[in-house]
Each structure stands twice: as structure tokens, then as C-alpha cells.
Amino acid sequence: MNHRSADVPRPDLAADRAASNASYGEIVCCLSEILRKTLTAYVAGVRDSVTIDRWASDVELPPAEASSRLRRTYVIALTLCSSDAPSVFQAWFTGLNPEFDDRSPIRLGAEGGEAEAKVVFGAARLFCAVG
């Protein structure tokens, strides 16, 4: 899933474009690979990985709120994976972050709304730019 490219000056824009063209199955499969099913379920706001399996196989579409959270997380994953390994994204996304009062980006993304999502996007862009 490493989408490294020195030719892409704005990996966040390229990631947004890729996310817009991806099916929910592709998004869920990718996030399940990087974050594992349990954390992907947490991001989506569901309790079990069976639901994640159904979404990954395109048997069922996620509801609107889950779709939004998954797509946002996918954009962040693609953005960070454009310059680092998926394990770096996982560590950054699940680790405590002093910019968020020692909360993790995954928690803000899963439990917050659009305002928190913008803050997480900003932090991801900064991390991508300066490491």
C-alpha cells in the first residue's frame, strides 16, 4: 500500500482523489490490512469484525456516518503512507499525541465530528511534511 511519490507535491490531494475513486470494499480492505479489523470497526463505530467483513466484500454498504469516518481515515492513511511505511501510519494514528491533549488521532476520528476530523487532517499533513 506504499504510495511513495516524490512527484506528488500534495500527497493529501492525491489521497483524496484516490479515496473518491475507491469502493467501500477497497477502503475497508486497506484499513483492515493496516489497522486490523478491530480498529477499523472502532473507526467505523461498529462493534464486530463480521460487519467489517461484509463491507469489505461489498455485500453491504456502511451507513453514512461510518462511510464518512472510513473515507476520512483512508485519506489520512494514503497521505501518510505516501512518505512512510504503513506501520508508521498505524503508530501515529493509534498513539497518544500531545497535540490532542494526549489523545490518539484514531480516538478523535472515531468519536469526534467534522471539526475534530479537520484537526486530525492538519496534524497528518504536518507529520507528513516534517516527520
RODOFI-80196 format. One line per field, with one value per residue (C-alpha): residue in three letters; chain; x, y, z. Coordinates in steps of 0.05 Angstrom, whole numbers. Layout:
residues N
r c(ALA_...);
c c(A_...);
c1 c(X_...);
c2 c(Y_...);
c3 c(Z_...);
//
This chain:
residues 131
r c(MET_ASN_HIS_ARG_SER_ALA_ASP_VAL_PRO_ARG_PRO_ASP_LEU_ALA_ALA_ASP_ARG_ALA_ALA_SER_ASN_ALA_SER_TYR_GLY_GLU_ILE_VAL_CYS_CYS_LEU_SER_GLU_ILE_LEU_ARG_LYS_THR_LEU_THR_ALA_TYR_VAL_ALA_GLY_VAL_ARG_ASP_SER_VAL_THR_ILE_ASP_ARG_TRP_ALA_SER_ASP_VAL_GLU_LEU_PRO_PRO_ALA_GLU_ALA_SER_SER_ARG_LEU_ARG_ARG_THR_TYR_VAL_ILE_ALA_LEU_THR_LEU_CYS_SER_SER_ASP_ALA_PRO_SER_VAL_PHE_GLN_ALA_TRP_PHE_THR_GLY_LEU_ASN_PRO_GLU_PHE_ASP_ASP_ARG_SER_PRO_ILE_ARG_LEU_GLY_ALA_GLU_GLY_GLY_GLU_ALA_GLU_ALA_LYS_VAL_VAL_PHE_GLY_ALA_ALA_ARG_LEU_PHE_CYS_ALA_VAL_GLY);
c c(A_A_A_A_A_A_A_A_A_A_A_A_A_A_A_A_A_A_A_A_A_A_A_A_A_A_A_A_A_A_A_A_A_A_A_A_A_A_A_A_A_A_A_A_A_A_A_A_A_A_A_A_A_A_A_A_A_A_A_A_A_A_A_A_A_A_A_A_A_A_A_A_A_A_A_A_A_A_A_A_A_A_A_A_A_A_A_A_A_A_A_A_A_A_A_A_A_A_A_A_A_A_A_A_A_A_A_A_A_A_A_A_A_A_A_A_A_A_A_A_A_A_A_A_A_A_A_A_A_A_A);
c1 c(0_61_45_111_120_168_129_66_74_8_0_-63_-96_-74_-100_-167_-173_-156_-207_-261_-249_-244_-302_-321_-296_-227_-226_-246_-198_-140_-156_-166_-97_-63_-104_-133_-207_-218_-191_-226_-291_-275_-264_-330_-368_-387_-376_-354_-310_-366_-394_-325_-322_-390_-368_-300_-335_-384_-442_-467_-452_-434_-484_-469_-432_-388_-375_-351_-305_-276_-263_-230_-186_-168_-147_-102_-73_-57_-28_19_36_58_121_125_110_40_68_86_14_-11_35_18_-57_-63_-11_-22_-10_9_-25_-91_-83_-52_-109_-98_-118_-159_-200_-213_-232_-278_-311_-309_-343_-321_-284_-241_-230_-202_-154_-131_-122_-80_-36_-28_-6_44_70_78_114_162_161);
c2 c(0_46_102_138_191_249_275_288_356_348_276_295_317_254_213_250_236_162_157_188_134_75_29_19_-52_-27_24_-26_-79_-29_-3_-74_-92_-33_-24_-94_-107_-89_-19_-10_-28_23_77_59_57_-16_-70_-130_-151_-190_-124_-103_-168_-154_-83_-108_-157_-103_-147_-89_-14_22_74_147_164_101_115_185_162_105_150_204_152_123_192_201_131_144_212_185_122_166_181_128_54_33_15_90_109_56_80_154_141_98_131_185_254_316_359_327_331_262_230_188_211_147_166_236_208_155_196_265_302_345_395_340_309_375_378_306_321_382_342_287_338_367_299_282_347_348_277);
c3 c(0_0_-49_-46_-98_-99_-158_-117_-82_-44_-23_14_-51_-87_-28_-31_-105_-94_-38_-82_-134_-86_-69_4_-3_-24_32_85_60_61_130_156_130_163_227_232_233_306_299_231_266_321_269_236_301_298_350_309_253_218_196_171_130_98_80_54_7_-17_7_47_46_110_136_122_187_183_109_126_181_139_79_122_155_87_62_123_113_40_57_110_71_12_51_105_115_136_205_214_199_248_303_291_285_347_392_443_413_453_400_420_496_496_459_396_326_320_381_355_287_316_370_340_284_226_270_300_232_206_265_252_177_195_242_189_137_186_204_130_117_175_203);
//
